[in-house]
Amino acid sequence: MPKRTLVTFPNASLKEVSQEVSFPLSEEDSSLIKDLKDTCVVEGGVGISAIQVGINKRIMVAAHDGELKTFINPTISSVSENDINHDKEGCLSFPGFFAKIKRYNNVCVRYFNEEGTELVDSFEGFTSRIIQHEVDHLDGIIMIDRMHRLDRDKFLRKRKRQYKKIKQTISQMMRSA
């Protein structure tokens, strides 16, 4: 089970817009898809995008009907404008952090499968939330971009304090060595 290393916040590559993938898939892209599925399982996730393992390609996998479904070059073509949920969400690129995020309950997604067949499917509920989250990654949008401004500011202040404390601890350790 090959597992790839996760890219975590505040790595700037998470804000990059991912590049389209061409068909037929290369061996490298096929291997990436398998590795994304393995990484998602090993990390206990329900979805992952290529950018989260440092690969700038529009490839993602998301849990659906008990399996990890592959989406290549996905775009959300329509949403349920009047059916929005505000629920807790986590992210492999923000280990241990959860926040309430507004998401549409239903989405229609246009994407390609691994064989290069273009598909259009509708998803609802938790699967819809996962897909929106992963497509956001492919578009360079991270979880905190979707948070309420006050919650985001609180998170960033706390993160800054944590980094400052870590830096001070390392500095003290270096002086005493």
Secondary structure, 3 states (H helix, E strand, C coil): CCCCCCCCCCCHHHHCCCECCCCCCCHHHHHHHHHHHHHHHHHCCCEEEHHHHCCCECEEEEEECCEEEEEEEEEEEEECCCCEEEEEEECCCCCCCEEEEEEECEEEEEEECCCCCEEEEEEEHHHHHHHHHHHHHHCCCCHHHHCCHHHHHHHHHHHHHHHHHHHHHHHHHHHHC
